[in-house]
Amino acid sequence: MKFLITILLGLSTSIIYGQQTVVVKDTLGLDSLIMTYYDNEQLFYQTPYYNGKQNGQSLQYHRNGQLCEVTEWIDGIIKDGYDEFYNDQGKIQERGYYKNGKLSGTWEV
């Protein structure tokens, strides 16, 4: 099984503006997990792709490792519900509601 996984997954990296991006994807290029790191090697952002579209949870972090944002995706569209941004102490800083993949109403600050 370990051998099979190695064959199916490819790994590529690039460094842009002091951040490193790692892309783990299948050999067809439709399913992948994109991870971007701060220059201190702390995870900055990760998002999964299935069938070539964002699907699942995208996570963004502050430089100190605290969660900054969680966004739910379904077939490349933001899932209906609240999207929240947290400050670097873990407290909600902003909050907005998405409907049909678009911001509905105003952001709460």
N, CA, C and O atoms as a MOPAC input file, in Angstrom:
PM7 MOZYME 1SCF
protein

 N      0.82400 1    -1.19400 1     0.00000 1
 C      0.00000 1     0.00000 1     0.00000 1
 C      0.86700 1     1.25600 1     0.00000 1
 O      0.57100 1     2.21100 1    -0.71800 1
 N      1.93100 1     1.26400 1     0.79600 1
 C      2.82200 1     2.40700 1     0.85300 1
 C      3.42400 1     2.68700 1    -0.52900 1
 O      3.55000 1     3.84400 1    -0.92900 1
 N      3.78900 1     1.64400 1    -1.24500 1
 C      4.34700 1     1.77100 1    -2.58600 1
 C      3.33100 1     2.39100 1    -3.53900 1
 O      3.69200 1     3.24500 1    -4.34900 1
 N      2.07500 1     1.98000 1    -3.45700 1
 C      1.02100 1     2.49800 1    -4.31700 1
 C      0.81000 1     3.98700 1    -4.08900 1
 O      0.66500 1     4.74800 1    -5.04500 1
 N      0.79100 1     4.40400 1    -2.83600 1
 C      0.61500 1     5.82100 1    -2.52800 1
 C      1.75500 1     6.63300 1    -3.10400 1
 O      1.51900 1     7.71900 1    -3.63400 1
 N      2.96600 1     6.15200 1    -3.02000 1
 C      4.11900 1     6.85700 1    -3.56600 1
 C      3.97600 1     7.05500 1    -5.07000 1
 O      4.34600 1     8.10700 1    -5.59000 1
 N      3.46100 1     6.08600 1    -5.75600 1
 C      3.28300 1     6.19700 1    -7.20100 1
 C      2.19400 1     7.19900 1    -7.54800 1
 O      2.33800 1     7.95200 1    -8.51200 1
 N      1.11300 1     7.22600 1    -6.78800 1
 C     -0.02900 1     8.08400 1    -7.10800 1
 C      0.18600 1     9.54700 1    -6.76200 1
 O     -0.46600 1    10.41400 1    -7.34400 1
 N      1.07500 1     9.84100 1    -5.83700 1
 C      1.25500 1    11.21400 1    -5.40000 1
 C      2.53300 1    11.80700 1    -5.97100 1
 O      3.57000 1    11.14700 1    -6.03500 1
 N      2.44000 1    13.05300 1    -6.38200 1
 C      3.60900 1    13.80000 1    -6.81700 1
 C      3.82400 1    14.94100 1    -5.83900 1
 O      2.88600 1    15.33700 1    -5.14700 1
 N      5.01000 1    15.47000 1    -5.76400 1
 C      5.29400 1    16.54700 1    -4.83200 1
 C      6.08700 1    17.61200 1    -5.56400 1
 O      7.09000 1    17.31600 1    -6.21200 1
 N      5.63100 1    18.85400 1    -5.45700 1
 C      6.39300 1    19.95000 1    -6.04200 1
 C      6.43500 1    21.09000 1    -5.04600 1
 O      5.50900 1    21.26200 1    -4.25300 1
 N      7.49700 1    21.86500 1    -5.08100 1
 C      7.62100 1    23.00700 1    -4.18400 1
 C      8.09200 1    24.21600 1    -4.96900 1
 O      8.75400 1    24.09000 1    -6.00000 1
 N      7.74200 1    25.38100 1    -4.46700 1
 C      8.26100 1    26.62300 1    -5.03000 1
 C      8.35500 1    27.63400 1    -3.90100 1
 O      7.63000 1    27.53800 1    -2.91100 1
 N      9.24700 1    28.60000 1    -4.05000 1
 C      9.40900 1    29.63700 1    -3.03300 1
 C      9.13400 1    30.98000 1    -3.69500 1
 O      9.80200 1    31.37000 1    -4.65300 1
 N      8.12900 1    31.68400 1    -3.15900 1
 C      7.70900 1    32.97400 1    -3.70600 1
 C      7.58200 1    33.96100 1    -2.55200 1
 O      6.91100 1    33.66800 1    -1.56300 1
 N      8.21100 1    35.11600 1    -2.66100 1
 C      8.12000 1    36.17700 1    -1.66800 1
 C      8.37600 1    35.66800 1    -0.24800 1
 O      7.66300 1    36.04700 1     0.68000 1
 N      9.36700 1    34.83100 1    -0.07600 1
 C      9.74100 1    34.34000 1     1.23300 1
 C      8.83600 1    33.25600 1     1.78900 1
 O      9.04000 1    32.79900 1     2.91300 1
 N      7.83200 1    32.83500 1     1.01400 1
 C      6.95300 1    31.75900 1     1.44100 1
 C      7.17600 1    30.55500 1     0.55000 1
 O      7.42500 1    30.69200 1    -0.64800 1
 N      7.08500 1    29.38300 1     1.13800 1
 C      7.26100 1    28.15600 1     0.37400 1
 C      5.89500 1    27.51700 1     0.16300 1
 O      5.10200 1    27.40600 1     1.09800 1
 N      5.62700 1    27.10000 1    -1.07200 1
 C      4.38100 1    26.41600 1    -1.39900 1
 C      4.69200 1    24.97600 1    -1.74600 1
 O      5.58200 1    24.70200 1    -2.55100 1
 N      3.96400 1    24.06100 1    -1.14300 1
 C      4.11200 1    22.63700 1    -1.40900 1
 C      2.79600 1    22.15800 1    -1.99300 1
 O      1.73100 1    22.41200 1    -1.42900 1
 N      2.86400 1    21.46900 1    -3.11600 1
 C      1.67700 1    20.92700 1    -3.76000 1
 C      1.81100 1    19.41300 1    -3.77900 1
 O      2.75500 1    18.87200 1    -4.35500 1
 N      0.86900 1    18.73800 1    -3.15200 1
 C      0.82100 1    17.28000 1    -3.17400 1
 C     -0.37800 1    16.92500 1    -4.03500 1
 O     -1.50700 1    17.29200 1    -3.70900 1
 N     -0.14300 1    16.20600 1    -5.14100 1
 C     -1.25600 1    15.90200 1    -6.03300 1
 C     -1.12400 1    14.51300 1    -6.62200 1
 O     -0.05400 1    13.90500 1    -6.61900 1
 N     -2.25700 1    14.02900 1    -7.13100 1
 C     -2.22200 1    12.73200 1    -7.79400 1
 C     -1.61200 1    12.90300 1    -9.17900 1
 O     -1.41700 1    14.03100 1    -9.63200 1
 N     -1.31600 1    11.82700 1    -9.84000 1
 C     -0.63400 1    11.89700 1   -11.13100 1
 C     -1.51500 1    12.46800 1   -12.22600 1
 O     -0.99900 1    12.89700 1   -13.25700 1
 N     -2.82300 1    12.48900 1   -12.03900 1
 C     -3.72800 1    13.08400 1   -13.02600 1
 C     -3.87000 1    14.58100 1   -12.82300 1
 O     -4.34400 1    15.28000 1   -13.71900 1
 N     -3.46700 1    15.09200 1   -11.65800 1
 C     -3.50500 1    16.52600 1   -11.40100 1
 C     -4.85600 1    17.06100 1   -10.98300 1
 O     -5.01900 1    18.27600 1   -10.87700 1
 N     -5.84200 1    16.19300 1   -10.74000 1
 C     -7.17100 1    16.66700 1   -10.37000 1
 C     -7.34500 1    16.78700 1    -8.86500 1
 O     -8.08000 1    17.65800 1    -8.40100 1
 N     -6.69100 1    15.94000 1    -8.10000 1
 C     -6.79400 1    15.95800 1    -6.65100 1
 C     -5.46300 1    16.40900 1    -6.07500 1
 O     -4.41100 1    15.86300 1    -6.41000 1
 N     -5.51800 1    17.40900 1    -5.20700 1
 C     -4.27100 1    17.89700 1    -4.62800 1
 C     -4.53700 1    18.59300 1    -3.30100 1
 O     -5.67100 1    18.94800 1    -2.97800 1
 N     -3.48100 1    18.77400 1    -2.55700 1
 C     -3.49900 1    19.55100 1    -1.33200 1
 C     -2.40100 1    20.58900 1    -1.47100 1
 O     -1.22500 1    20.24500 1    -1.59000 1
 N     -2.77900 1    21.84700 1    -1.45500 1
 C     -1.81000 1    22.92600 1    -1.60400 1
 C     -1.55100 1    23.51800 1    -0.22800 1
 O     -2.47600 1    23.92000 1     0.47800 1
 N     -0.27300 1    23.56500 1     0.13900 1
 C      0.13600 1    24.09600 1     1.43700 1
 C      1.19300 1    25.17100 1     1.21200 1
 O      2.16300 1    24.95700 1     0.48500 1
 N      0.99800 1    26.32100 1     1.83600 1
 C      1.95100 1    27.42300 1     1.75700 1
 C      2.46800 1    27.69700 1     3.16000 1
 O      1.70100 1    27.71300 1     4.12300 1
 N      3.77900 1    27.91200 1     3.26600 1
 C      4.42000 1    28.09700 1     4.56300 1
 C      5.05600 1    29.47400 1     4.66900 1
 O      5.53300 1    30.02500 1     3.67700 1
 N      5.06100 1    30.03300 1     5.88900 1
 C      5.82800 1    31.24300 1     6.17200 1
 C      7.31400 1    30.90200 1     6.09200 1
 O      7.69200 1    29.73100 1     6.09200 1
 N      8.14800 1    31.93200 1     6.02300 1
 C      9.59300 1    31.69000 1     5.96600 1
 C     10.12700 1    31.05000 1     7.25300 1
 O     11.23700 1    30.51800 1     7.25400 1
 N      9.35100 1    31.09300 1     8.35400 1
 C      9.75500 1    30.43100 1     9.59600 1
 C      9.26800 1    28.97700 1     9.64100 1
 O      9.32500 1    28.33200 1    10.68800 1
 N      8.78900 1    28.46500 1     8.50100 1
 C      8.31700 1    27.09700 1     8.30200 1
 C      6.98800 1    26.80000 1     8.98500 1
 O      6.57100 1    25.64300 1     9.05200 1
 N      6.31600 1    27.83600 1     9.49500 1
 C      4.98000 1    27.69000 1    10.06700 1
 C      3.97800 1    27.65300 1     8.90400 1
 O      4.10900 1    28.42100 1     7.95100 1
 N      2.98900 1    26.77100 1     8.97900 1
 C      1.97500 1    26.67400 1     7.93500 1
 C      1.19300 1    27.97600 1     7.83200 1
 O      0.70500 1    28.48600 1     8.84000 1
 N      1.06800 1    28.51500 1     6.63000 1
 C      0.31100 1    29.73700 1     6.36700 1
 C     -1.08400 1    29.39500 1     5.84700 1
 O     -2.07300 1    29.94800 1     6.32900 1
 N     -1.17700 1    28.48300 1     4.86200 1
 C     -2.45300 1    28.20600 1     4.20900 1
 C     -2.44000 1    26.79300 1     3.64900 1
 O     -1.41600 1    26.31800 1     3.15700 1
 N     -3.58300 1    26.12800 1     3.72900 1
 C     -3.71600 1    24.84500 1     3.04500 1
 C     -5.13300 1    24.71500 1     2.52900 1
 O     -6.09000 1    25.11100 1     3.19400 1
 N     -5.25500 1    24.15900 1     1.34200 1
 C     -6.57000 1    23.95300 1     0.74800 1
 C     -6.55700 1    22.69700 1    -0.11100 1
 O     -5.61900 1    22.47900 1    -0.87800 1
 N     -7.58900 1    21.87000 1     0.01100 1
 C     -7.67900 1    20.65100 1    -0.79600 1
 C     -8.44800 1    20.88300 1    -2.10000 1
 O     -9.37700 1    21.68800 1    -2.15900 1
 N     -8.04200 1    20.16700 1    -3.12400 1
 C     -8.74100 1    20.16800 1    -4.40900 1
 C     -9.13200 1    18.73100 1    -4.74100 1
 O     -8.31700 1    17.81800 1    -4.61200 1
 N    -10.37300 1    18.53000 1    -5.16500 1
 C    -10.86100 1    17.24900 1    -5.64200 1
 C    -11.52500 1    17.48500 1    -6.98500 1
 O    -12.33600 1    18.39900 1    -7.13500 1
 N    -11.18200 1    16.66600 1    -7.95000 1
 C    -11.68300 1    16.83300 1    -9.32100 1
 C    -11.39500 1    18.23300 1    -9.86000 1
 O    -12.19600 1    18.79200 1   -10.60800 1
 N    -10.24300 1    18.79700 1    -9.47400 1
 C     -9.80500 1    20.08000 1    -9.99800 1
 C    -10.45600 1    21.29500 1    -9.37200 1
 O    -10.20400 1    22.41400 1    -9.81900 1
 N    -11.29800 1    21.11500 1    -8.33700 1
 C    -11.97500 1    22.23700 1    -7.68500 1
 C    -11.73200 1    22.18300 1    -6.18100 1
 O    -11.54100 1    21.11300 1    -5.60200 1
 N    -11.74500 1    23.36300 1    -5.56400 1
 C    -11.59700 1    23.39500 1    -4.11300 1
 C    -12.77200 1    22.66500 1    -3.48900 1
 O    -13.92900 1    22.93700 1    -3.81000 1
 N    -12.46200 1    21.73000 1    -2.58700 1
 C    -13.46800 1    20.95300 1    -1.86600 1
 C    -12.94900 1    20.66900 1    -0.47700 1
 O    -11.81000 1    20.23300 1    -0.31300 1
 N    -13.77300 1    20.91000 1     0.52400 1
 C    -13.36400 1    20.67600 1     1.89900 1
 C    -12.96900 1    21.95800 1     2.58700 1
 O    -13.36100 1    23.04600 1     2.16600 1
 N    -12.19400 1    21.83300 1     3.64400 1
 C    -11.80100 1    22.98000 1     4.45900 1
 C    -10.49200 1    23.58900 1     3.99500 1
 O     -9.48400 1    22.89800 1     3.84900 1
 N    -10.52400 1    24.90400 1     3.76500 1
 C     -9.29900 1    25.67600 1     3.57600 1
 C     -8.97700 1    26.29900 1     4.92000 1
 O     -9.85800 1    26.85100 1     5.58000 1
 N     -7.72700 1    26.21300 1     5.32700 1
 C     -7.29800 1    26.75300 1     6.61100 1
 C     -6.19100 1    27.76100 1     6.39500 1
 O     -5.24800 1    27.50700 1     5.64600 1
 N     -6.30200 1    28.90700 1     7.05000 1
 C     -5.26000 1    29.92300 1     6.99700 1
 C     -4.82600 1    30.22300 1     8.41900 1
 O     -5.65600 1    30.28800 1     9.32600 1
 N     -3.51000 1    30.41000 1     8.61700 1
 C     -2.95200 1    30.60700 1     9.95200 1
 C     -2.14600 1    31.90500 1    10.01700 1
 O     -1.60900 1    32.37500 1     9.01400 1
 N     -2.07800 1    32.47100 1    11.22500 1
 C     -1.19200 1    33.60300 1    11.48800 1
 C      0.23900 1    33.07700 1    11.63100 1
 O      0.45700 1    31.87700 1    11.79700 1
 N      1.18200 1    33.96900 1    11.56700 1
 C      2.59600 1    33.60500 1    11.67200 1
 C      2.91400 1    32.89300 1    12.99900 1
 O      3.84000 1    32.08500 1    13.06100 1
 N      2.14700 1    33.19300 1    14.05700 1
 C      2.39200 1    32.56700 1    15.36000 1
 C      1.72100 1    31.19500 1    15.48800 1
 O      1.80800 1    30.56700 1    16.54300 1
 N      1.05100 1    30.72000 1    14.42300 1
 C      0.42000 1    29.41100 1    14.43500 1
 C     -1.05500 1    29.42600 1    14.78400 1
 O     -1.73600 1    28.41100 1    14.63600 1
 N     -1.56500 1    30.57100 1    15.25000 1
 C     -2.99200 1    30.67800 1    15.56200 1
 C     -3.81100 1    30.63600 1    14.27000 1
 O     -3.39900 1    31.16900 1    13.24000 1
 N     -4.96600 1    29.99600 1    14.34700 1
 C     -5.87600 1    29.91900 1    13.21600 1
 C     -6.35500 1    31.31900 1    12.83800 1
 O     -6.70800 1    32.11300 1    13.71000 1
 N     -6.36600 1    31.61700 1    11.55400 1
 C     -6.83100 1    32.90800 1    11.05300 1
 C     -8.20900 1    32.77800 1    10.40000 1
 O     -9.08100 1    33.62000 1    10.61500 1
 N     -8.40600 1    31.71500 1     9.59600 1
 C     -9.66800 1    31.56200 1     8.87200 1
 C     -9.90500 1    30.09700 1     8.52900 1
 O     -8.96700 1    29.35100 1     8.24900 1
 N    -11.16900 1    29.70000 1     8.55500 1
 C    -11.60600 1    28.39200 1     8.07600 1
 C    -12.69400 1    28.65300 1     7.04500 1
 O    -13.68500 1    29.32000 1     7.34100 1
 N    -12.51400 1    28.13100 1     5.84300 1
 C    -13.51700 1    28.29000 1     4.78800 1
 C    -13.87900 1    26.91700 1     4.25800 1
 O    -12.99600 1    26.11800 1     3.94500 1
 N    -15.16200 1    26.63600 1     4.15300 1
 C    -15.65800 1    25.36900 1     3.61400 1
 C    -15.99200 1    25.54800 1     2.13600 1
 O    -16.67100 1    26.50300 1     1.75900 1
 N    -15.51300 1    24.63100 1     1.30600 1
 C    -15.74100 1    24.67000 1    -0.13800 1
 C    -16.46500 1    23.41900 1    -0.60900 1
 O    -16.22900 1    22.32400 1    -0.09700 1
 N    -17.35200 1    23.58900 1    -1.59200 1
 C    -17.99500 1    22.46400 1    -2.26700 1
 C    -17.92400 1    22.75000 1    -3.76400 1
 O    -18.51300 1    23.71700 1    -4.24800 1
 N    -17.20100 1    21.90300 1    -4.49200 1
 C    -17.04800 1    22.05500 1    -5.94500 1
 C    -16.64900 1    23.46700 1    -6.36900 1
 O    -17.20200 1    24.00800 1    -7.32600 1
 N    -15.68500 1    24.06700 1    -5.65400 1
 C    -15.14100 1    25.36700 1    -6.02200 1
 C    -15.96500 1    26.56300 1    -5.57900 1
 O    -15.65100 1    27.69800 1    -5.94000 1
 N    -17.01800 1    26.32800 1    -4.80000 1
 C    -17.88900 1    27.40700 1    -4.32000 1
 C    -17.88400 1    27.38100 1    -2.79400 1
 O    -17.95800 1    26.31700 1    -2.18000 1
 N    -17.79500 1    28.56600 1    -2.19100 1
 C    -17.82400 1    28.64100 1    -0.73500 1
 C    -19.18000 1    28.15800 1    -0.24900 1
 O    -20.22500 1    28.60800 1    -0.71900 1
 N    -19.14200 1    27.23600 1     0.69900 1
 C    -20.35400 1    26.63800 1     1.25500 1
 C    -21.18300 1    27.69100 1     1.99500 1
 O    -20.63600 1    28.57600 1     2.65400 1
 N    -22.50400 1    27.58400 1     1.87800 1
 C    -23.39200 1    28.48900 1     2.60300 1
 C    -23.09800 1    28.43100 1     4.09300 1
 O    -22.95700 1    27.35000 1     4.66400 1
 N    -23.00700 1    29.58500 1     4.71200 1
 C    -22.74500 1    29.65600 1     6.14700 1
 C    -21.77800 1    30.78600 1     6.46100 1
 O    -21.40000 1    31.56400 1     5.58500 1
 N    -21.39100 1    30.86100 1     7.71300 1
 C    -20.49700 1    31.92700 1     8.15800 1
 C    -19.04300 1    31.60400 1     7.85200 1
 O    -18.59700 1    30.46400 1     7.97500 1
 N    -18.32000 1    32.64200 1     7.45000 1
 C    -16.87400 1    32.58900 1     7.27900 1
 C    -16.31500 1    33.54700 1     8.31700 1
 O    -16.69900 1    34.71600 1     8.35500 1
 N    -15.42300 1    33.06600 1     9.14700 1
 C    -14.91100 1    33.88000 1    10.23700 1
 C    -13.40300 1    34.05000 1    10.13600 1
 O    -12.67800 1    33.13100 1     9.75500 1
 N    -12.95000 1    35.24900 1    10.48800 1
 C    -11.53100 1    35.55200 1    10.58500 1
 C    -11.20600 1    35.76800 1    12.05500 1
 O    -11.95700 1    36.42100 1    12.77900 1
 N    -10.07200 1    35.20800 1    12.48800 1
 C     -9.64700 1    35.32100 1    13.87900 1
 C     -8.37700 1    36.15100 1    13.95800 1
 O     -7.55000 1    36.12000 1    13.04800 1
 N     -8.22400 1    36.90100 1    15.05900 1
 C     -6.97600 1    37.64200 1    15.23900 1
 C     -5.89400 1    36.67800 1    15.72200 1
 O     -6.16100 1    35.49600 1    15.93800 1
 N     -4.68000 1    37.18300 1    15.89000 1
 C     -3.57500 1    36.28900 1    16.24800 1
 C     -3.62400 1    35.80300 1    17.69900 1
 O     -2.73900 1    35.07000 1    18.14000 1
 N     -4.65500 1    36.21100 1    18.43500 1
 C     -4.90400 1    35.70500 1    19.79100 1
 C     -6.02700 1    34.66700 1    19.81000 1
 O     -6.35400 1    34.12200 1    20.86400 1
 N     -6.62500 1    34.39100 1    18.62500 1
 C     -7.66100 1    33.37400 1    18.52300 1
 C     -9.08700 1    33.88700 1    18.70800 1
 O    -10.01900 1    33.08500 1    18.75300 1
 N     -9.28000 1    35.19300 1    18.81500 1
 C    -10.61400 1    35.77700 1    18.98100 1
 C    -11.18200 1    36.16700 1    17.61000 1
 O    -10.44200 1    36.58400 1    16.71900 1
 N    -12.51000 1    36.02600 1    17.45200 1
 C    -13.14800 1    36.39900 1    16.18200 1
 C    -12.95100 1    37.88500 1    15.93200 1
 O    -13.24200 1    38.71800 1    16.79100 1
 N    -12.44900 1    38.20500 1    14.73800 1
 C    -12.18200 1    39.58400 1    14.35500 1
 C    -13.23700 1    40.07400 1    13.36600 1
 O    -13.71300 1    41.20400 1    13.47400 1
 N    -13.60200 1    39.22800 1    12.40200 1
 C    -14.61400 1    39.55200 1    11.40400 1
 C    -15.44100 1    38.31100 1    11.12700 1
 O    -14.98000 1    37.18400 1    11.30700 1
 N    -16.68100 1    38.53700 1    10.68100 1
 C    -17.56400 1    37.41900 1    10.38600 1
 C    -18.53100 1    37.83700 1     9.28500 1
 O    -19.09900 1    38.92800 1     9.32600 1
 N    -18.71300 1    36.96000 1     8.30400 1
 C    -19.64200 1    37.24500 1     7.20900 1
 C    -20.35300 1    35.98200 1     6.77900 1
 O    -19.83600 1    34.88000 1     6.96400 1
 N    -21.52900 1    36.13300 1     6.20900 1
 C    -22.34300 1    34.99400 1     5.80000 1
 C    -22.31000 1    34.84500 1     4.27600 1
 O    -22.44900 1    35.82700 1     3.54600 1
 N    -22.12600 1    33.61300 1     3.80800 1
 C    -22.13200 1    33.31200 1     2.38000 1
 C    -23.38700 1    32.53800 1     2.01500 1
 O    -23.80100 1    31.62700 1     2.73300 1
 N    -23.98400 1    32.90800 1     0.89700 1
 C    -25.15200 1    32.21700 1     0.34100 1
 C    -24.91400 1    32.05800 1    -1.14900 1
 O    -24.61300 1    33.03200 1    -1.84000 1
 N    -25.04700 1    30.82800 1    -1.65300 1
 C    -24.80400 1    30.53100 1    -3.07000 1
 C    -23.40900 1    30.97500 1    -3.52200 1
 O    -23.22900 1    31.41900 1    -4.65600 1
 N    -22.43100 1    30.85400 1    -2.63200 1
 C    -21.05200 1    31.17000 1    -2.96900 1
 C    -20.69600 1    32.63800 1    -2.94300 1
 O    -19.57500 1    33.00700 1    -3.29400 1
 N    -21.63400 1    33.49300 1    -2.53100 1
 C    -21.38300 1    34.94000 1    -2.50800 1
 C    -21.69900 1    35.50000 1    -1.12600 1
 O    -22.54900 1    34.98100 1    -0.40300 1
 N    -20.99100 1    36.57300 1    -0.78200 1
 C    -21.22400 1    37.23300 1     0.49700 1
 C    -22.66100 1    37.74000 1     0.52600 1
 O    -23.11100 1    38.39900 1    -0.41100 1
 N    -23.37300 1    37.43400 1     1.59200 1
 C    -24.76500 1    37.84600 1     1.74300 1
 C    -24.84200 1    38.76000 1     2.97200 1
 O    -24.57700 1    38.32000 1     4.09100 1
 N    -25.19300 1    39.99000 1     2.76900 1
 C    -25.23500 1    40.93700 1     3.89200 1
 C    -23.89200 1    41.61500 1     4.07200 1
 O    -23.09100 1    41.69400 1     3.14100 1
 N    -23.65800 1    42.10000 1     5.27400 1
 C    -22.41800 1    42.82100 1     5.55400 1
 C    -21.57800 1    42.04600 1     6.54800 1
 O    -22.08500 1    41.22800 1     7.31600 1
 N    -20.27600 1    42.32000 1     6.51800 1
 C    -19.35600 1    41.70500 1     7.47300 1
 C    -19.55500 1    42.32400 1     8.84800 1
 O    -19.70400 1    43.53800 1     8.98100 1
 N    -19.55600 1    41.47700 1     9.86200 1
 C    -19.58000 1    41.95300 1    11.24700 1
 C    -18.13400 1    42.13300 1    11.68900 1
 O    -17.31100 1    41.23100 1    11.53400 1
 N    -17.83600 1    43.29000 1    12.23100 1
 C    -16.47900 1    43.56000 1    12.69200 1
 C    -16.48800 1    43.76800 1    14.18500 1
 O    -15.43800 1    44.01000 1    14.78100 1

